Amino acid sequence: MGAATVLVPTAHTAAPSTCQGSAAKGRVGVSPGAGILGLNDSDLTRELTAARDAGVGLVRVDVDWSVIEPQRGARTWTSLDRVVNKITSLGMCPTGVVAYTPRWAQNSSDNPTDSHFRPADPATFAAFAKDAAIRYQNSIGIWEIWNEPNLNIFYKPAPDTAGYGRLLSAASAALRTLSPAPTVISGGLAPAVDNGRDIAPLTFLKALYTANLKNTFDAVAVHPYTFPALPNDPSTRSYSTFQRMWDMHDFMTANGDGGKLLWMTESGAPTGTNSVAVSEDVQAQTIQILLASARDTAWVGPAFIYNIRDTGTNTNDIEQNFGLLRNNFTPKKSYQTVKDFTAASTPPSTSTPPSTSTPPSTSTPPSTSTPPSTSSQPTTPVASTPATAPQFGSS
């Protein structure tokens, strides 16, 4: 890459010593999406300080190749540097999701129209990922490879497990040449069904294992959105990405990979007036269930909540209303839920044998002290149920 190649770590505020992937079990994170990179300094500080004050320890940050290197060999890191430095200066841990392709690195035969088209050459993508990891070696020790590669809107021209597998393999190999090697996470799988356009998370995961790619990642990322239903609503069992995590881990265990964790790198629920939005009470309950599962289920890693703050004020636009805070920075009930949870919780020991049975039941409020009951299937729905599986991606 010539002059664009970064050979040594760039000086950044060092991340806390607890930022290694091995220390992430049961922790609370936030996934604010690409919008955080465009915030002014005042709003950036207010958002991240609010997250820190709620007990958040991890912040998932987009490392968007198409934004950083829109012209080959000319990289601009300023916005990302600013956000990473602010996160670490507040004592939190940034995690990187490296994704998306500048036009010059796309395959012209794909007729690309945006940055979500696959790279023409996985090795070129991997070289960028390695350079980013070197630049932030003192700050970011956890790297997620792409975002929601099972959805057509995020991996174009169409989701392709073989193509994504080549991308994951190349990036993982490049990152693991560093010392110390960072934690590598497969791209977060979004809610989807096998419909000829998107690929269900379990189907996608099975394909990676069939292709003998299990050694290319240290953990599996999932985005278990279930709104407007609660994550443990049994009526959504057939497609709920949250509940299918139990099936995913059973499959991993059957393939000798039961020791790996599933990381919920993005999830939440929108408030507002849209037909699939939820009340602030249901949003808070959703987040409580997610956080309790990360703490109490031995094979679930951290849980990242989307988003810190509402990105707008249009209550009918679900994308604008995922925040723990309203757009004016006033807290929703879910903010206090996170704050109370982190104040009361201690992540469990990872030596606990993994549970491989059923998700927690909705028949009682989610426990904050004991693991979910594994004696029976969930029984009682609490929130309304979507007619079809949610199709959502936010980064």
Secondary structure, 3 states (H helix, E strand, C coil): CHHHCCCCCCCCCCCCHHHCHHHCCCCEEECCCHHHHHCCHHHHHHHHHHHHHCCCCEEEEEEEHHHHCCECCECCCHHHHHHHHHHHHCCCEEEEEEECCCHHHECHHHCCCCCCECECCHHHHHHHHHHHHHHCCCCCCEEEEEECCCCCCCCECCCCHHHHHHHHHHHHHHHCCCCCCCEEEEEEECCCCCCCCCCCHHHHHHHHHHCCCHHHCCEEEECCCCCCCCCCCHHHCCCCHHHHHHHHHHHHHHCCCCCCEEEEEEECCCECCCCCCECHHHHHHHHHHHHHHHHHCCCEEEEEECCCECCCCCCCCHHHCCCCECCCCCECHHHHHHHHHHHHCCCCCCCCCCCCCCCCCCCCCCCCCCCCCCCCCCCCCCCCCCCCCCCCCCC
